[in-house]
Amino acid sequence: MGAFNLEDQLTFYGAFHNNRFNQLIHMIFVPLIVWSGMVFLIGATPGPDHAFLTLNKGSPLAALIPTNGINLALVVMLMYQVYYLTLDFSVGLAYDVFLYVLYLHATSFTSTTPSALWIAFGVHALSWWAQVHLGHGVCEKRRPALTTSFFQSLVLAPIFTFFELLFWMGFKKELAKKINRRVVANIKQFKMGLPAEKQTF
């Protein structure tokens, strides 16, 4: 399964998120996990204004970065954004804009809210509970993808939920059909009791 193969990655994640209600739950709570994760990383960044590197205010990049500073959340977000562009440039670009908006809000929230980390912790915990208990336990009746590939799940979850939204809206129809055929085949293997390491995605 290629790390840069879009169909492989969407099939893997889609096999664990085939139920419509589970998909909806993830569409709501995955962005909240991303946002709260950004708040954690900003708060964990040492230095004034939670920035380990401050840009000159006259720099062109400074206008795009809150408080003109580079923090852990920005670095991680950029790595995600570059990876998403390699999977599908147009979809990745659109979702990268959304990630940037989340980052702007997380930065502002962290700098203006004294209890930002506690609020983010509550949002983070609620979001994981909703996904694991309601999404997978009640709706999907299949363990989360992170139990099979933790790193892959954390990287794929944000862009997958965006692809699912596009599929719901009727975009990328051919891709949706290809993914669905492979997902259905995997779910049959799962229902037959085939171990995860022997399943094909």
ChimeraX commands (.cxc) that place a marker at each C-alpha (Angstrom):
marker #1 position 0.00,0.00,0.00 radius 0.5
marker #1 position 1.74,3.12,-1.26 radius 0.5
marker #1 position 2.01,6.08,1.09 radius 0.5
marker #1 position 1.57,8.44,-1.85 radius 0.5
marker #1 position -1.10,6.43,-3.64 radius 0.5
marker #1 position -4.41,8.23,-3.13 radius 0.5
marker #1 position -6.64,5.24,-3.87 radius 0.5
marker #1 position -4.70,2.99,-1.48 radius 0.5
marker #1 position -4.87,5.53,1.32 radius 0.5
marker #1 position -8.56,6.32,0.89 radius 0.5
marker #1 position -9.39,2.61,0.68 radius 0.5
marker #1 position -7.58,1.87,3.92 radius 0.5
marker #1 position -9.33,4.63,5.81 radius 0.5
marker #1 position -12.67,4.08,4.07 radius 0.5
marker #1 position -12.78,0.45,5.15 radius 0.5
marker #1 position -13.02,1.61,8.75 radius 0.5
marker #1 position -15.45,4.45,7.99 radius 0.5
marker #1 position -18.13,3.07,5.71 radius 0.5
marker #1 position -21.15,3.91,7.86 radius 0.5
marker #1 position -22.73,7.27,6.95 radius 0.5
marker #1 position -23.31,8.31,10.57 radius 0.5
marker #1 position -19.73,7.45,11.43 radius 0.5
marker #1 position -18.54,9.52,8.49 radius 0.5
marker #1 position -20.64,12.46,9.66 radius 0.5
marker #1 position -19.28,12.17,13.20 radius 0.5
marker #1 position -15.74,12.27,11.82 radius 0.5
marker #1 position -16.53,15.23,9.56 radius 0.5
marker #1 position -17.53,17.17,12.67 radius 0.5
marker #1 position -14.97,16.01,15.20 radius 0.5
marker #1 position -11.78,15.45,13.18 radius 0.5
marker #1 position -11.42,19.19,12.49 radius 0.5
marker #1 position -11.95,19.81,16.22 radius 0.5
marker #1 position -9.16,17.36,17.02 radius 0.5
marker #1 position -6.92,19.12,14.52 radius 0.5
marker #1 position -7.79,22.53,16.01 radius 0.5
marker #1 position -7.26,21.44,19.61 radius 0.5
marker #1 position -4.03,19.70,18.60 radius 0.5
marker #1 position -2.83,22.98,17.14 radius 0.5
marker #1 position -3.63,24.75,20.41 radius 0.5
marker #1 position -1.57,22.12,22.30 radius 0.5
marker #1 position 1.41,22.53,19.96 radius 0.5
marker #1 position 1.25,26.32,20.09 radius 0.5
marker #1 position 1.10,26.21,23.87 radius 0.5
marker #1 position 4.04,23.80,23.97 radius 0.5
marker #1 position 6.25,26.01,21.82 radius 0.5
marker #1 position 8.91,27.76,23.92 radius 0.5
marker #1 position 9.76,31.42,23.51 radius 0.5
marker #1 position 7.89,34.74,23.59 radius 0.5
marker #1 position 4.39,34.61,22.08 radius 0.5
marker #1 position 4.80,30.83,21.77 radius 0.5
marker #1 position 7.24,31.16,18.87 radius 0.5
marker #1 position 10.75,29.69,18.69 radius 0.5
marker #1 position 11.55,31.86,15.67 radius 0.5
marker #1 position 10.28,35.38,15.06 radius 0.5
marker #1 position 10.21,36.78,11.54 radius 0.5
marker #1 position 11.07,40.34,10.65 radius 0.5
marker #1 position 7.84,42.33,10.33 radius 0.5
marker #1 position 8.96,43.50,6.93 radius 0.5
marker #1 position 9.21,39.95,5.63 radius 0.5
marker #1 position 6.54,38.88,3.09 radius 0.5
marker #1 position 5.95,35.70,5.11 radius 0.5
marker #1 position 5.33,37.68,8.30 radius 0.5
marker #1 position 2.02,38.94,6.92 radius 0.5
marker #1 position 0.77,35.33,6.65 radius 0.5
marker #1 position 1.90,34.21,10.09 radius 0.5
marker #1 position 0.14,35.39,13.27 radius 0.5
marker #1 position 2.45,37.32,15.63 radius 0.5
marker #1 position 5.14,36.87,12.94 radius 0.5
marker #1 position 6.31,33.76,14.76 radius 0.5
marker #1 position 6.99,30.15,13.82 radius 0.5
marker #1 position 5.75,27.52,16.28 radius 0.5
marker #1 position 5.36,23.75,16.44 radius 0.5
marker #1 position 1.79,23.84,15.13 radius 0.5
marker #1 position 2.86,25.72,12.01 radius 0.5
marker #1 position 5.68,23.26,11.29 radius 0.5
marker #1 position 3.41,20.22,11.67 radius 0.5
marker #1 position 0.65,21.85,9.62 radius 0.5
marker #1 position 3.06,22.56,6.77 radius 0.5
marker #1 position 4.17,18.91,6.69 radius 0.5
marker #1 position 0.54,17.80,6.50 radius 0.5
marker #1 position -0.18,20.34,3.78 radius 0.5
marker #1 position 2.72,19.24,1.60 radius 0.5
marker #1 position 1.70,15.59,1.94 radius 0.5
marker #1 position -1.91,16.35,0.98 radius 0.5
marker #1 position -0.73,18.18,-2.14 radius 0.5
marker #1 position 1.14,15.05,-3.24 radius 0.5
marker #1 position -2.03,12.95,-2.93 radius 0.5
marker #1 position -4.31,15.24,-4.95 radius 0.5
marker #1 position -3.17,18.76,-5.73 radius 0.5
marker #1 position -6.55,20.47,-6.20 radius 0.5
marker #1 position -8.28,18.81,-3.24 radius 0.5
marker #1 position -5.14,19.13,-1.15 radius 0.5
marker #1 position -4.89,22.83,-1.93 radius 0.5
marker #1 position -8.50,23.44,-0.94 radius 0.5
marker #1 position -8.08,21.54,2.32 radius 0.5
marker #1 position -4.78,23.26,3.02 radius 0.5
marker #1 position -6.63,26.59,3.00 radius 0.5
marker #1 position -9.04,25.16,5.58 radius 0.5
marker #1 position -6.11,24.00,7.73 radius 0.5
marker #1 position -4.62,27.49,7.53 radius 0.5
marker #1 position -7.90,29.01,8.75 radius 0.5
marker #1 position -7.93,26.54,11.67 radius 0.5
marker #1 position -4.36,27.55,12.44 radius 0.5
marker #1 position -5.19,31.26,12.43 radius 0.5
marker #1 position -8.07,30.66,14.85 radius 0.5
marker #1 position -6.01,28.37,17.10 radius 0.5
marker #1 position -3.26,30.97,17.28 radius 0.5
marker #1 position -5.66,33.78,18.12 radius 0.5
marker #1 position -7.52,31.62,20.63 radius 0.5
marker #1 position -4.32,30.58,22.41 radius 0.5
marker #1 position -3.03,34.14,22.71 radius 0.5
marker #1 position -6.31,35.67,23.94 radius 0.5
marker #1 position -7.83,32.95,26.12 radius 0.5
marker #1 position -6.18,32.27,29.50 radius 0.5
marker #1 position -7.77,28.82,29.79 radius 0.5
marker #1 position -7.10,27.91,26.16 radius 0.5
marker #1 position -5.27,24.66,26.93 radius 0.5
marker #1 position -8.01,23.42,29.28 radius 0.5
marker #1 position -10.74,24.21,26.76 radius 0.5
marker #1 position -8.75,22.52,24.01 radius 0.5
marker #1 position -8.28,19.48,26.24 radius 0.5
marker #1 position -12.05,19.24,26.77 radius 0.5
marker #1 position -12.73,19.57,23.04 radius 0.5
marker #1 position -10.04,16.99,22.26 radius 0.5
marker #1 position -11.38,14.45,24.77 radius 0.5
marker #1 position -14.99,14.89,23.65 radius 0.5
marker #1 position -14.02,14.53,19.99 radius 0.5
marker #1 position -12.13,11.27,20.58 radius 0.5
marker #1 position -14.99,9.89,22.67 radius 0.5
marker #1 position -17.53,10.74,19.97 radius 0.5
marker #1 position -15.46,9.05,17.28 radius 0.5
marker #1 position -14.40,5.94,19.16 radius 0.5
marker #1 position -17.59,5.25,21.12 radius 0.5
marker #1 position -20.39,6.66,18.96 radius 0.5
marker #1 position -18.72,6.44,15.55 radius 0.5
marker #1 position -16.99,3.08,15.75 radius 0.5
marker #1 position -18.60,1.36,18.71 radius 0.5
marker #1 position -22.23,2.20,17.97 radius 0.5
marker #1 position -22.39,2.97,14.25 radius 0.5
marker #1 position -19.51,1.27,12.43 radius 0.5
marker #1 position -19.10,-1.68,14.80 radius 0.5
marker #1 position -15.45,-1.91,13.80 radius 0.5
marker #1 position -12.36,-0.82,15.67 radius 0.5
marker #1 position -10.85,2.54,14.65 radius 0.5
marker #1 position -8.25,2.52,11.88 radius 0.5
marker #1 position -5.61,3.72,14.34 radius 0.5
marker #1 position -5.59,0.25,15.94 radius 0.5
marker #1 position -4.24,-1.09,12.63 radius 0.5
marker #1 position -1.99,1.81,11.62 radius 0.5
marker #1 position -1.69,4.60,14.18 radius 0.5
marker #1 position 0.51,6.95,12.15 radius 0.5
marker #1 position -1.40,6.39,8.92 radius 0.5
marker #1 position -4.71,7.14,10.62 radius 0.5
marker #1 position -3.52,10.38,12.19 radius 0.5
marker #1 position -2.19,11.63,8.87 radius 0.5
marker #1 position -5.13,10.50,6.73 radius 0.5
marker #1 position -8.10,11.40,8.92 radius 0.5
marker #1 position -8.30,15.11,8.09 radius 0.5
marker #1 position -8.07,14.81,4.30 radius 0.5
marker #1 position -10.27,11.68,4.26 radius 0.5
marker #1 position -13.17,13.48,5.89 radius 0.5
marker #1 position -12.87,16.20,3.24 radius 0.5
marker #1 position -12.90,13.61,0.46 radius 0.5
marker #1 position -15.99,12.00,1.99 radius 0.5
marker #1 position -17.71,15.38,2.00 radius 0.5
marker #1 position -16.82,15.82,-1.67 radius 0.5
marker #1 position -18.16,12.32,-2.43 radius 0.5
marker #1 position -21.40,13.17,-0.63 radius 0.5
marker #1 position -21.72,16.31,-2.75 radius 0.5
marker #1 position -21.26,14.37,-5.97 radius 0.5
marker #1 position -17.67,15.33,-6.77 radius 0.5
marker #1 position -14.98,12.84,-7.80 radius 0.5
marker #1 position -17.61,10.24,-8.77 radius 0.5
marker #1 position -15.24,7.85,-10.55 radius 0.5
marker #1 position -12.80,7.91,-7.67 radius 0.5
marker #1 position -15.65,7.31,-5.22 radius 0.5
marker #1 position -16.76,4.24,-7.19 radius 0.5
marker #1 position -13.25,2.77,-7.26 radius 0.5
marker #1 position -12.78,3.32,-3.55 radius 0.5
marker #1 position -16.20,1.88,-2.71 radius 0.5
marker #1 position -15.50,-1.34,-4.63 radius 0.5
marker #1 position -12.27,-1.89,-2.75 radius 0.5
marker #1 position -13.85,-0.94,0.59 radius 0.5
marker #1 position -16.71,-3.41,0.10 radius 0.5
marker #1 position -14.21,-6.17,-0.69 radius 0.5
marker #1 position -12.27,-5.42,2.49 radius 0.5
marker #1 position -15.40,-5.32,4.65 radius 0.5
marker #1 position -16.30,-8.80,3.36 radius 0.5
marker #1 position -12.90,-10.04,4.53 radius 0.5
marker #1 position -13.45,-8.36,7.90 radius 0.5
marker #1 position -16.87,-9.98,8.34 radius 0.5
marker #1 position -15.37,-13.36,7.44 radius 0.5
marker #1 position -13.04,-12.95,10.41 radius 0.5
marker #1 position -9.82,-12.52,8.44 radius 0.5
marker #1 position -7.10,-10.94,10.65 radius 0.5
marker #1 position -6.30,-7.32,9.82 radius 0.5
marker #1 position -2.72,-8.15,8.78 radius 0.5
marker #1 position -4.05,-10.55,6.14 radius 0.5
marker #1 position -6.75,-8.27,4.75 radius 0.5
marker #1 position -6.28,-6.43,1.47 radius 0.5
marker #1 position -7.15,-2.77,1.16 radius 0.5
marker link #1:1,2 radius 0.2
marker link #1:2,3 radius 0.2
marker link #1:3,4 radius 0.2
marker link #1:4,5 radius 0.2
marker link #1:5,6 radius 0.2
marker link #1:6,7 radius 0.2
marker link #1:7,8 radius 0.2
marker link #1:8,9 radius 0.2
marker link #1:9,10 radius 0.2
marker link #1:10,11 radius 0.2
marker link #1:11,12 radius 0.2
marker link #1:12,13 radius 0.2
marker link #1:13,14 radius 0.2
marker link #1:14,15 radius 0.2
marker link #1:15,16 radius 0.2
marker link #1:16,17 radius 0.2
marker link #1:17,18 radius 0.2
marker link #1:18,19 radius 0.2
marker link #1:19,20 radius 0.2
marker link #1:20,21 radius 0.2
marker link #1:21,22 radius 0.2
marker link #1:22,23 radius 0.2
marker link #1:23,24 radius 0.2
marker link #1:24,25 radius 0.2
marker link #1:25,26 radius 0.2
marker link #1:26,27 radius 0.2
marker link #1:27,28 radius 0.2
marker link #1:28,29 radius 0.2
marker link #1:29,30 radius 0.2
marker link #1:30,31 radius 0.2
marker link #1:31,32 radius 0.2
marker link #1:32,33 radius 0.2
marker link #1:33,34 radius 0.2
marker link #1:34,35 radius 0.2
marker link #1:35,36 radius 0.2
marker link #1:36,37 radius 0.2
marker link #1:37,38 radius 0.2
marker link #1:38,39 radius 0.2
marker link #1:39,40 radius 0.2
marker link #1:40,41 radius 0.2
marker link #1:41,42 radius 0.2
marker link #1:42,43 radius 0.2
marker link #1:43,44 radius 0.2
marker link #1:44,45 radius 0.2
marker link #1:45,46 radius 0.2
marker link #1:46,47 radius 0.2
marker link #1:47,48 radius 0.2
marker link #1:48,49 radius 0.2
marker link #1:49,50 radius 0.2
marker link #1:50,51 radius 0.2
marker link #1:51,52 radius 0.2
marker link #1:52,53 radius 0.2
marker link #1:53,54 radius 0.2
marker link #1:54,55 radius 0.2
marker link #1:55,56 radius 0.2
marker link #1:56,57 radius 0.2
marker link #1:57,58 radius 0.2
marker link #1:58,59 radius 0.2
marker link #1:59,60 radius 0.2
marker link #1:60,61 radius 0.2
marker link #1:61,62 radius 0.2
marker link #1:62,63 radius 0.2
marker link #1:63,64 radius 0.2
marker link #1:64,65 radius 0.2
marker link #1:65,66 radius 0.2
marker link #1:66,67 radius 0.2
marker link #1:67,68 radius 0.2
marker link #1:68,69 radius 0.2
marker link #1:69,70 radius 0.2
marker link #1:70,71 radius 0.2
marker link #1:71,72 radius 0.2
marker link #1:72,73 radius 0.2
marker link #1:73,74 radius 0.2
marker link #1:74,75 radius 0.2
marker link #1:75,76 radius 0.2
marker link #1:76,77 radius 0.2
marker link #1:77,78 radius 0.2
marker link #1:78,79 radius 0.2
marker link #1:79,80 radius 0.2
marker link #1:80,81 radius 0.2
marker link #1:81,82 radius 0.2
marker link #1:82,83 radius 0.2
marker link #1:83,84 radius 0.2
marker link #1:84,85 radius 0.2
marker link #1:85,86 radius 0.2
marker link #1:86,87 radius 0.2
marker link #1:87,88 radius 0.2
marker link #1:88,89 radius 0.2
marker link #1:89,90 radius 0.2
marker link #1:90,91 radius 0.2
marker link #1:91,92 radius 0.2
marker link #1:92,93 radius 0.2
marker link #1:93,94 radius 0.2
marker link #1:94,95 radius 0.2
marker link #1:95,96 radius 0.2
marker link #1:96,97 radius 0.2
marker link #1:97,98 radius 0.2
marker link #1:98,99 radius 0.2
marker link #1:99,100 radius 0.2
marker link #1:100,101 radius 0.2
marker link #1:101,102 radius 0.2
marker link #1:102,103 radius 0.2
marker link #1:103,104 radius 0.2
marker link #1:104,105 radius 0.2
marker link #1:105,106 radius 0.2
marker link #1:106,107 radius 0.2
marker link #1:107,108 radius 0.2
marker link #1:108,109 radius 0.2
marker link #1:109,110 radius 0.2
marker link #1:110,111 radius 0.2
marker link #1:111,112 radius 0.2
marker link #1:112,113 radius 0.2
marker link #1:113,114 radius 0.2
marker link #1:114,115 radius 0.2
marker link #1:115,116 radius 0.2
marker link #1:116,117 radius 0.2
marker link #1:117,118 radius 0.2
marker link #1:118,119 radius 0.2
marker link #1:119,120 radius 0.2
marker link #1:120,121 radius 0.2
marker link #1:121,122 radius 0.2
marker link #1:122,123 radius 0.2
marker link #1:123,124 radius 0.2
marker link #1:124,125 radius 0.2
marker link #1:125,126 radius 0.2
marker link #1:126,127 radius 0.2
marker link #1:127,128 radius 0.2
marker link #1:128,129 radius 0.2
marker link #1:129,130 radius 0.2
marker link #1:130,131 radius 0.2
marker link #1:131,132 radius 0.2
marker link #1:132,133 radius 0.2
marker link #1:133,134 radius 0.2
marker link #1:134,135 radius 0.2
marker link #1:135,136 radius 0.2
marker link #1:136,137 radius 0.2
marker link #1:137,138 radius 0.2
marker link #1:138,139 radius 0.2
marker link #1:139,140 radius 0.2
marker link #1:140,141 radius 0.2
marker link #1:141,142 radius 0.2
marker link #1:142,143 radius 0.2
marker link #1:143,144 radius 0.2
marker link #1:144,145 radius 0.2
marker link #1:145,146 radius 0.2
marker link #1:146,147 radius 0.2
marker link #1:147,148 radius 0.2
marker link #1:148,149 radius 0.2
marker link #1:149,150 radius 0.2
marker link #1:150,151 radius 0.2
marker link #1:151,152 radius 0.2
marker link #1:152,153 radius 0.2
marker link #1:153,154 radius 0.2
marker link #1:154,155 radius 0.2
marker link #1:155,156 radius 0.2
marker link #1:156,157 radius 0.2
marker link #1:157,158 radius 0.2
marker link #1:158,159 radius 0.2
marker link #1:159,160 radius 0.2
marker link #1:160,161 radius 0.2
marker link #1:161,162 radius 0.2
marker link #1:162,163 radius 0.2
marker link #1:163,164 radius 0.2
marker link #1:164,165 radius 0.2
marker link #1:165,166 radius 0.2
marker link #1:166,167 radius 0.2
marker link #1:167,168 radius 0.2
marker link #1:168,169 radius 0.2
marker link #1:169,170 radius 0.2
marker link #1:170,171 radius 0.2
marker link #1:171,172 radius 0.2
marker link #1:172,173 radius 0.2
marker link #1:173,174 radius 0.2
marker link #1:174,175 radius 0.2
marker link #1:175,176 radius 0.2
marker link #1:176,177 radius 0.2
marker link #1:177,178 radius 0.2
marker link #1:178,179 radius 0.2
marker link #1:179,180 radius 0.2
marker link #1:180,181 radius 0.2
marker link #1:181,182 radius 0.2
marker link #1:182,183 radius 0.2
marker link #1:183,184 radius 0.2
marker link #1:184,185 radius 0.2
marker link #1:185,186 radius 0.2
marker link #1:186,187 radius 0.2
marker link #1:187,188 radius 0.2
marker link #1:188,189 radius 0.2
marker link #1:189,190 radius 0.2
marker link #1:190,191 radius 0.2
marker link #1:191,192 radius 0.2
marker link #1:192,193 radius 0.2
marker link #1:193,194 radius 0.2
marker link #1:194,195 radius 0.2
marker link #1:195,196 radius 0.2
marker link #1:196,197 radius 0.2
marker link #1:197,198 radius 0.2
marker link #1:198,199 radius 0.2
marker link #1:199,200 radius 0.2
marker link #1:200,201 radius 0.2
view
